[in-house]
């Protein structure tokens, strides 16, 4: 019984630690405009929904298109508004201030091998 309890606690702790790491990657990426910060947190296929483009692509293409977006909409600030994980999935919502206005960033992720991976990124004009 003790072994089961310790194993469950270990799994919960490792999931929580990775979730914190994911939150850091998201904040760094969208505040500094560097898609590479997300690369280790991306699923092998990601749906990327941008104001002018929607694609489903691999990690390299997502990084390339995000970097292209950041060149046009240079980020100056990012605030994580909501972040939650429940079971094997979760989402984050943030507000990114750019050179062309404010945008809502919405990320969906799911757990794969005890690691949360982003499978959808949506960036929309922020309407309060």
ABEGO torsion letter per residue (X at the ends): XAAAAAAAAAAAAAAAAAAAAAAAAAAAAAAAGBAAAAAAABBABBBBBBAABBBBBBAAAAAAAAAAAAAABBBABBBBABBBBBEABBBBBBBBBBAAEBBBBBBBBBBBGGBBBBABBBBBBBBX
